[in-house]
Every structure is written in structure tokens, then in C-alpha cells.
Amino acid sequence: MSLIKYVEQKNRWRALFGEPELDIRNAKDRQQIARMIDADLSPENLTCDGELSRSQVQQRYSQLTRAARDLQRVDPSVKFYEFA
């Protein structure tokens, strides 16, 4: 499941900065995850400011949209802006 991998990756980064782990069982965390996916889907972040190749961008986009769809299946009430 792409969502699980995405959250695990984000939690590894959060641990480095002493931030609490995100949990997909928590509604507040689910919305925060949706905002994070949105941020990652922004053109600047998706392309790493133009540093990624087209195939890398496409792979990243596919992973993020799969995670977003997984999150919507878990909680249809989450709000996205970049992912529609």
C-alpha cells in the first residue's frame, strides 16, 4: 500500500527532528498527511525545482497519487487541493 510507505518515510524524517509520528488511524493525522501529499505534489516539490528527470517526476507523481487514493479510501472526508 503506497500510503503506508509514504507515512513510514515521513515518520522517519519526523523522528530525525523529534516530531511525533503520524498515524493513519487518527483523523487529524490523516488530514495532515493529505496536506503533506498536496505539498509534495506542488510543481516545485514534485520536480525538485526542475532537478529531476521526466521519468523521475512521473514515478514520483505516480507514487504520490497512489498514496492520495489510498488515503481517500481510508477517509473520504480528507481534503486535497493539488490532487483532485
Helices and strands as residue ranges (DSSP letters): H 2-16, H 27-41, H 43-46, H 54-74
